[in-house]
Amino acid sequence: MIMEPIVQKFYESLDEGKILGRKCNSCGALEFPPVLVCNSCGHLDLEWAEISGNAHMFSFVMPGTATAKPEFQDLMPYCFACVKLEEGAEVNAVVCGVTRKNKQELMDNLPVPIKAKISQREGFKTVVFELITE
């Protein structure tokens, strides 16, 4: 498969166990997933930066029984969430560990701490998040 260099580097970093974003050398904003141009100020001068994976879930929706995507079955239980990384980037992401049983408790305690993890999917690795349960 032919990939753009920025996409290829991102996936190669996942194979190495690292989650990378791109940090703007002009305004300092961190972009995740990595992009070519800073979404905050528009500059092209970005460098690779490893992210901590620490984040918070600010809101979420549960997939409906009839609309749950079969390609996400291996991640069950999960939700779709608005996530803010410790480094400042905001992203919509899959968060594992959210169930119908813990849904209300989580909603009552937003924002909830979560952690990024590299997940092996069918044929590729990707980043998902999981609840921090201590």
Residue frames as a rotation matrix with the C-alpha (Angstrom) as fourth column:
MET 1
0.581 0.814 0.000 0.00
0.814 -0.581 0.000 0.00
0.000 0.000 -1.000 0.00
ILE 2
-0.421 -0.675 0.606 1.32
0.646 -0.692 -0.321 3.45
0.636 0.256 0.728 -0.92
MET 3
0.517 0.542 -0.662 1.04
0.852 -0.397 0.341 5.98
-0.078 -0.740 -0.668 1.90
GLU 4
0.703 -0.280 0.654 1.85
-0.101 -0.949 -0.298 9.63
0.704 0.143 -0.696 2.26
PRO 5
-0.282 -0.931 -0.230 5.15
0.171 0.187 -0.967 10.00
0.944 -0.312 0.107 4.18
ILE 6
-0.544 0.099 0.833 3.45
-0.746 -0.511 -0.427 11.57
0.383 -0.854 0.352 7.23
VAL 7
0.576 0.807 0.127 0.95
-0.801 0.527 0.283 8.72
0.162 -0.265 0.951 7.43
GLN 8
0.531 -0.458 -0.713 3.67
0.070 0.862 -0.502 6.11
0.844 0.217 0.490 6.93
LYS 9
-0.567 -0.786 0.247 5.81
-0.160 -0.189 -0.969 7.57
0.808 -0.589 -0.019 9.74
PHE 10
-0.137 0.610 0.781 2.80
-0.977 -0.215 -0.003 7.60
0.166 -0.763 0.625 12.09
TYR 11
0.839 0.517 -0.172 2.04
-0.497 0.855 0.144 3.91
0.222 -0.035 0.974 11.46
GLU 12
0.186 -0.855 -0.483 5.72
0.153 0.511 -0.846 2.95
0.971 0.084 0.226 11.65
SER 13
-0.575 -0.380 0.725 5.88
-0.587 -0.425 -0.689 4.64
0.569 -0.822 0.021 15.06
LEU 14
0.410 0.781 0.471 2.92
-0.911 0.325 0.253 2.55
0.045 -0.533 0.845 16.24
ASP 15
0.759 -0.207 -0.617 4.84
-0.013 0.943 -0.332 -0.57
0.651 0.260 0.713 15.20
GLU 16
-0.328 -0.944 -0.036 7.68
0.168 -0.021 -0.986 0.71
0.930 -0.329 0.166 17.43
GLY 17
-0.054 0.402 -0.914 5.28
0.960 0.274 0.064 1.24
0.276 -0.874 -0.400 20.35
LYS 18
-0.794 -0.248 -0.555 5.24
0.410 -0.892 -0.188 5.05
-0.449 -0.377 0.811 20.11
ILE 19
0.336 0.896 0.291 2.30
0.925 -0.257 -0.278 7.38
-0.175 0.363 -0.915 19.53
LEU 20
-0.708 -0.701 -0.091 3.38
0.646 -0.694 0.317 10.47
-0.285 0.165 0.944 17.61
GLY 21
0.655 0.745 -0.128 1.80
0.614 -0.623 -0.485 13.83
-0.441 0.239 -0.865 16.96
ARG 22
-0.093 -0.659 0.746 3.20
0.850 -0.443 -0.285 16.95
0.519 0.607 0.601 15.30
LYS 23
0.282 0.094 -0.955 4.21
0.768 -0.619 0.166 20.01
-0.575 -0.780 -0.247 17.32
CYS 24
0.749 0.066 0.660 4.13
0.515 -0.684 -0.516 23.44
0.417 0.726 -0.546 15.73
ASN 25
-0.208 -0.920 -0.331 7.42
0.977 -0.180 -0.114 25.32
0.046 -0.347 0.937 16.08
SER 26
-0.545 0.067 0.836 5.58
0.202 -0.957 0.208 28.63
0.814 0.282 0.508 15.65
CYS 27
0.033 0.681 0.731 2.75
-0.678 -0.523 0.517 28.49
0.734 -0.513 0.445 18.23
GLY 28
-0.758 -0.453 0.469 3.57
-0.650 0.469 -0.598 25.29
0.051 -0.758 -0.650 20.14
ALA 29
0.280 0.937 0.211 0.25
-0.917 0.326 -0.230 23.54
-0.284 -0.129 0.950 19.42
LEU 30
-0.786 -0.442 0.433 0.34
-0.326 0.890 0.318 19.76
-0.526 0.109 -0.843 19.22
GLU 31
-0.006 0.756 -0.654 -1.62
-0.998 0.035 0.049 18.15
0.060 0.654 0.755 16.40
PHE 32
-0.922 -0.162 0.351 -2.99
-0.192 0.980 -0.052 14.63
-0.335 -0.115 -0.935 16.78
PRO 33
0.561 -0.573 0.598 -3.42
0.649 0.753 0.113 12.74
-0.515 0.325 0.794 14.62
PRO 34
-0.350 -0.846 -0.401 -0.42
0.364 -0.518 0.774 14.18
-0.863 0.125 0.489 12.81
VAL 35
0.784 0.559 0.269 -1.06
0.506 -0.326 -0.799 16.70
-0.359 0.762 -0.538 10.04
LEU 36
0.026 -0.795 0.606 1.09
0.962 -0.146 -0.233 18.71
0.273 0.589 0.760 7.63
VAL 37
-0.418 -0.059 0.907 -0.16
0.113 -0.993 -0.013 22.18
0.902 0.097 0.422 8.67
CYS 38
-0.937 0.062 -0.343 -0.83
0.339 -0.077 -0.938 23.54
-0.084 -0.995 0.051 12.15
ASN 39
-0.149 0.969 0.195 -4.59
0.820 0.011 0.572 23.85
0.552 0.245 -0.797 12.65
SER 40
0.302 0.246 -0.921 -4.07
0.844 -0.518 0.138 26.59
-0.443 -0.819 -0.365 15.25
CYS 41
0.192 -0.317 -0.929 -1.91
-0.052 -0.948 0.313 29.06
-0.980 -0.012 -0.199 13.33
GLY 42
0.946 0.311 -0.094 -1.49
-0.114 0.047 -0.992 27.66
-0.304 0.949 0.080 9.80
HIS 43
0.206 -0.948 -0.241 2.30
-0.934 -0.264 0.240 27.31
-0.291 0.175 -0.941 9.87
LEU 44
0.768 -0.014 -0.640 4.09
-0.382 0.793 -0.475 24.51
0.514 0.609 0.604 8.06
ASP 45
-0.264 -0.963 0.051 7.00
-0.549 0.106 -0.829 24.26
0.793 -0.247 -0.557 10.51
LEU 46
0.702 0.519 0.487 6.01
-0.707 0.429 0.563 21.20
0.084 -0.739 0.668 12.54
GLU 47
-0.474 -0.846 -0.246 8.18
-0.747 0.534 -0.396 18.52
0.466 -0.004 -0.885 14.11
TRP 48
0.117 0.480 -0.869 7.41
0.060 0.871 0.488 15.03
0.991 -0.109 0.073 15.34
ALA 49
-0.506 -0.212 0.836 6.62
-0.792 -0.268 -0.548 14.71
0.341 -0.940 -0.032 19.05
GLU 50
-0.651 0.275 -0.708 5.77
0.347 0.937 0.045 11.64
0.675 -0.216 -0.705 21.10
ILE 51
0.002 0.727 0.687 2.58
-0.627 -0.534 0.567 12.03
0.779 -0.432 0.454 23.09
SER 52
-0.728 -0.286 0.623 2.16
-0.685 0.313 -0.657 10.80
-0.007 -0.905 -0.424 26.65
GLY 53
-0.655 0.587 -0.475 -1.20
0.230 0.755 0.614 9.17
0.719 0.293 -0.630 25.97
ASN 54
-0.677 0.429 -0.598 -2.71
0.626 -0.092 -0.774 10.82
-0.387 -0.898 -0.207 29.04
ALA 55
-0.799 0.488 0.353 -6.07
-0.002 -0.588 0.809 12.37
0.602 0.645 0.471 28.23
HIS 56
-0.733 0.679 0.032 -9.56
-0.079 -0.039 -0.996 13.17
-0.675 -0.733 0.083 29.45
MET 57
-0.648 0.668 0.365 -12.92
0.682 0.295 0.670 12.19
0.340 0.683 -0.647 27.98
PHE 58
-0.964 0.243 -0.109 -15.23
-0.177 -0.891 -0.417 15.23
-0.199 -0.383 0.902 28.01
SER 59
0.055 0.998 -0.036 -18.34
-0.841 0.028 -0.540 13.77
-0.537 0.060 0.841 26.38
PHE 60
-0.927 -0.368 0.077 -19.36
-0.276 0.806 0.524 10.54
-0.255 0.464 -0.848 24.73
VAL 61
0.172 0.953 -0.251 -22.07
-0.980 0.141 -0.137 8.63
-0.095 0.269 0.958 22.93
MET 62
-0.336 -0.168 0.927 -22.74
-0.257 0.963 0.081 4.93
-0.906 -0.210 -0.367 23.04
PRO 63
-0.864 0.104 -0.493 -23.21
-0.471 0.184 0.863 3.05
0.180 0.977 -0.110 19.76
GLY 64
0.101 0.967 0.233 -26.77
-0.962 0.155 -0.226 1.84
-0.255 -0.201 0.946 19.32
THR 65
-0.053 -0.063 0.997 -27.42
-0.160 0.986 0.054 -1.87
-0.986 -0.157 -0.062 19.16
ALA 66
0.704 0.432 0.564 -28.57
0.456 0.334 -0.825 -1.59
-0.544 0.838 0.039 15.56
THR 67
0.947 -0.320 0.028 -25.81
-0.197 -0.646 -0.737 0.83
0.254 0.693 -0.675 14.54
ALA 68
0.479 -0.821 0.312 -22.80
-0.360 0.141 0.922 -0.74
-0.801 -0.554 -0.228 16.29
LYS 69
0.440 -0.400 -0.804 -20.11
-0.886 -0.048 -0.461 -1.19
0.146 0.915 -0.376 13.67
PRO 70
0.997 -0.037 -0.061 -19.01
0.042 0.995 0.086 -4.79
0.057 -0.088 0.994 13.13
GLU 71
0.354 -0.933 0.060 -15.42
0.278 0.044 -0.960 -3.64
0.893 0.357 0.275 12.57
PHE 72
-0.203 -0.399 0.894 -15.33
-0.709 -0.570 -0.415 -2.45
0.675 -0.718 -0.168 16.20
GLN 73
0.750 0.603 -0.271 -16.53
-0.279 0.661 0.697 -5.73
0.599 -0.447 0.664 17.76
ASP 74
0.224 -0.749 -0.624 -13.02
0.670 0.583 -0.459 -6.58
0.708 -0.315 0.632 18.97
LEU 75
-0.717 -0.493 0.492 -12.98
0.056 -0.745 -0.665 -3.32
0.695 -0.449 0.562 20.98
MET 76
0.292 0.947 0.138 -16.26
-0.145 -0.099 0.985 -3.98
0.946 -0.307 0.108 22.83
PRO 77
0.484 0.875 -0.015 -17.40
0.858 -0.478 -0.187 -2.43
-0.171 0.078 -0.982 25.02
TYR 78
-0.688 -0.721 0.084 -16.66
0.717 -0.656 0.237 1.04
-0.116 0.223 0.968 23.66
CYS 79
0.524 0.772 -0.360 -18.05
0.581 -0.633 -0.511 4.50
-0.622 0.058 -0.781 23.00
PHE 80
0.031 -0.464 0.885 -17.26
0.817 -0.499 -0.290 7.40
0.576 0.732 0.364 20.71
ALA 81
0.508 0.099 -0.856 -15.88
0.786 -0.458 0.414 10.33
-0.351 -0.883 -0.311 22.68
CYS 82
0.734 -0.371 0.570 -14.53
-0.055 -0.868 -0.494 13.86
0.677 0.331 -0.657 22.60
VAL 83
0.624 -0.634 -0.457 -11.02
0.779 0.454 0.433 13.50
-0.067 -0.626 0.777 23.98
LYS 84
0.834 -0.472 0.287 -8.47
-0.394 -0.872 -0.292 16.10
0.388 0.130 -0.913 25.01
LEU 85
0.412 -0.788 -0.457 -4.85
0.628 0.609 -0.485 15.00
0.661 -0.087 0.746 25.25
GLU 86
0.503 -0.360 -0.786 -2.64
0.729 -0.312 0.609 16.22
-0.465 -0.879 0.106 28.08
GLU 87
-0.571 -0.816 0.089 -0.63
0.697 -0.424 0.578 18.02
-0.434 0.393 0.811 25.38
GLY 88
-0.545 0.415 -0.728 -3.72
-0.228 -0.909 -0.348 19.99
-0.807 -0.024 0.590 24.34
ALA 89
-0.883 0.225 -0.412 -4.88
-0.397 0.110 0.911 18.34
0.250 0.968 -0.008 21.11
GLU 90
-0.226 0.886 0.404 -8.58
-0.571 0.216 -0.792 17.48
-0.790 -0.410 0.457 20.89
VAL 91
-0.827 -0.085 -0.556 -9.82
-0.512 0.521 0.683 14.50
0.231 0.849 -0.474 18.91
ASN 92
0.410 0.897 0.166 -12.88
-0.910 0.414 0.015 12.32
-0.056 -0.158 0.986 18.44
ALA 93
-0.581 -0.742 -0.334 -11.89
-0.714 0.662 -0.226 8.80
0.389 0.107 -0.915 19.38
VAL 94
0.398 0.575 -0.715 -12.97
-0.085 0.799 0.595 5.33
0.913 -0.176 0.367 20.44
VAL 95
-0.375 -0.434 0.819 -12.78
-0.884 -0.099 -0.457 4.80
0.279 -0.896 -0.346 24.21
CYS 96
-0.209 0.214 -0.954 -12.87
-0.003 0.976 0.220 1.19
0.978 0.049 -0.203 25.41
GLY 97
-0.836 -0.135 -0.531 -14.42
0.461 0.351 -0.815 0.11
0.296 -0.927 -0.231 28.69
VAL 98
-0.757 0.651 0.058 -17.57
-0.621 -0.688 -0.374 2.21
-0.204 -0.319 0.925 28.59
THR 99
-0.865 0.489 -0.116 -20.64
0.447 0.854 0.267 0.05
0.229 0.179 -0.957 29.17
ARG 100
-0.051 0.932 0.358 -24.35
0.050 -0.355 0.933 0.59
0.997 0.066 -0.029 29.64
LYS 101
0.497 0.226 -0.838 -23.74
0.770 0.332 0.546 -0.23
0.401 -0.916 -0.009 33.33
ASN 102
-0.159 -0.643 -0.749 -21.07
0.877 -0.441 0.192 2.45
-0.454 -0.626 0.634 33.96
LYS 103
-0.270 0.088 0.959 -22.45
0.775 -0.571 0.271 5.02
0.572 0.816 0.086 31.49
GLN 104
0.683 0.639 0.353 -24.36
0.329 -0.701 0.633 7.17
0.652 -0.317 -0.689 34.00
GLU 105
0.700 -0.502 -0.508 -21.56
0.540 -0.094 0.837 7.16
-0.468 -0.860 0.205 36.58
LEU 106
-0.349 -0.858 0.377 -19.11
0.903 -0.200 0.381 8.29
-0.251 0.474 0.844 33.89
MET 107
-0.036 0.422 0.906 -21.47
0.636 -0.690 0.347 11.00
0.771 0.588 -0.244 32.66
ASP 108
0.893 0.434 -0.118 -21.88
0.337 -0.474 0.814 12.28
0.297 -0.766 -0.569 36.23
ASN 109
0.596 -0.739 -0.316 -18.10
0.355 -0.111 0.928 12.54
-0.720 -0.665 0.196 36.63
LEU 110
0.451 -0.420 0.787 -16.95
0.842 -0.091 -0.532 14.07
0.295 0.903 0.312 33.33
PRO 111
0.412 -0.451 -0.792 -14.22
-0.764 0.303 -0.570 14.82
0.497 0.840 -0.219 32.45
VAL 112
0.905 -0.068 0.420 -12.90
-0.180 0.833 0.523 11.31
-0.386 -0.549 0.742 33.09
PRO 113
-0.005 -0.977 -0.211 -9.19
-0.843 -0.109 0.526 10.36
-0.537 0.181 -0.824 32.80
ILE 114
0.952 0.202 0.228 -8.33
-0.037 0.820 -0.571 7.97
-0.303 0.536 0.788 30.00
LYS 115
-0.011 -1.000 0.009 -5.14
-0.383 0.012 0.924 6.61
-0.924 0.007 -0.383 28.44
ALA 116
0.474 0.075 -0.877 -4.18
-0.880 0.066 -0.470 6.05
0.023 0.995 0.097 24.81
LYS 117
0.023 -0.507 0.862 -3.12
-0.223 0.838 0.498 2.59
-0.974 -0.204 -0.094 23.78
ILE 118
-0.489 -0.247 -0.836 -1.94
-0.870 0.075 0.487 1.02
-0.058 0.966 -0.252 20.57
SER 119
0.189 0.683 0.705 -4.45
-0.444 0.700 -0.559 -1.54
-0.876 -0.207 0.436 19.40
GLN 120
-0.897 -0.442 0.020 -3.70
-0.220 0.484 0.847 -4.28
-0.384 0.755 -0.531 16.90
ARG 121
0.199 0.965 -0.173 -6.55
-0.653 -0.001 -0.757 -4.43
-0.731 0.264 0.630 14.43
GLU 122
0.571 0.056 0.819 -7.00
0.411 0.844 -0.344 -6.69
-0.710 0.533 0.459 11.45
GLY 123
0.469 -0.480 0.741 -3.91
0.862 0.065 -0.503 -5.91
0.193 0.875 0.444 9.37
PHE 124
-0.100 -0.522 0.847 -2.86
0.206 -0.844 -0.495 -2.67
0.973 0.125 0.192 11.07
LYS 125
-0.411 -0.062 -0.909 -2.32
0.911 -0.053 -0.409 -0.91
-0.023 -0.997 0.078 14.39
THR 126
-0.008 0.434 0.901 -4.25
0.280 -0.864 0.419 2.14
0.960 0.255 -0.115 15.53
VAL 127
-0.956 -0.283 0.079 -4.73
0.031 -0.366 -0.930 4.32
0.292 -0.887 0.358 18.60
VAL 128
0.204 0.978 -0.054 -7.72
0.285 -0.007 0.958 3.89
0.936 -0.211 -0.280 20.87
PHE 129
-0.490 -0.294 0.821 -8.25
-0.643 -0.514 -0.568 5.05
0.589 -0.806 0.063 24.43
GLU 130
-0.093 0.479 -0.873 -9.29
0.492 0.785 0.378 3.17
0.866 -0.394 -0.308 27.55
LEU 131
0.759 0.431 0.489 -10.69
-0.237 -0.516 0.823 4.14
0.607 -0.740 -0.289 30.91
ILE 132
-0.509 -0.858 0.077 -8.22
-0.332 0.113 -0.937 4.40
0.794 -0.502 -0.342 33.74
THR 133
0.672 0.737 -0.073 -9.49
-0.272 0.338 0.901 2.06
0.689 -0.586 0.427 36.41
GLU 134
-0.463 -0.885 -0.040 -7.47
-0.179 0.137 -0.974 2.12
0.868 -0.444 -0.222 39.59
